[in-house]
Amino acid sequence: MMARFQLKNFRLLKNYTQQYMADQLSISRQQYCKIENGKAEALSAGQKKTISELLDLPEDQVDIRGNITPFQVRPDHRYPDTRKDSQTEELFAALIEQNKKLILMLEQLSAKLNPART
């Protein structure tokens, strides 16, 4: 199963309201709700860019179902040669840094939502 993190969680982590996000996207709050609830027909490239910038997320990981996909392995994925090269090492380093940021953001969100556990 692939982990999915909802846009709503990242929005709350930034203390943004739905209205604020809608205003930044130049859409109604109801239209933004559809994005968060996965009921939007499609996101324009500009909307994806704006959402990713506001929430500090990579643009290619924002999808129209209101999800953030930090890592996905397709069932038909063929793994590359396991020999290390500089490009592979750079990609793994970037992935590790990205995952560290996601973990930190999730921990902060968890602490806000469950203050008694901290």
C-alpha angles and dihedrals in degrees: 000000000000120000114239127190118201122235087230091065093052091045091052091047088059091045090239121151124223088247092055091051091047091050091051090051092044092236135112122272088245091056090050090050088057089055092051092045094049094246099113116118094221142328121237118231088251093053092049089049093049093048092048092049094047094048097035093241132138108265094227091059098059111092134186093253090070092255137131114212109199095180133002132178114198116222090237093050114134112207116233126238107294095226110115122244131172095258092053091047091051091050092050091048090051091048092050092051092047092050091048089055092048092049091049092049091049092049090051091048091048091051090052093047095042107031093163092065095059 
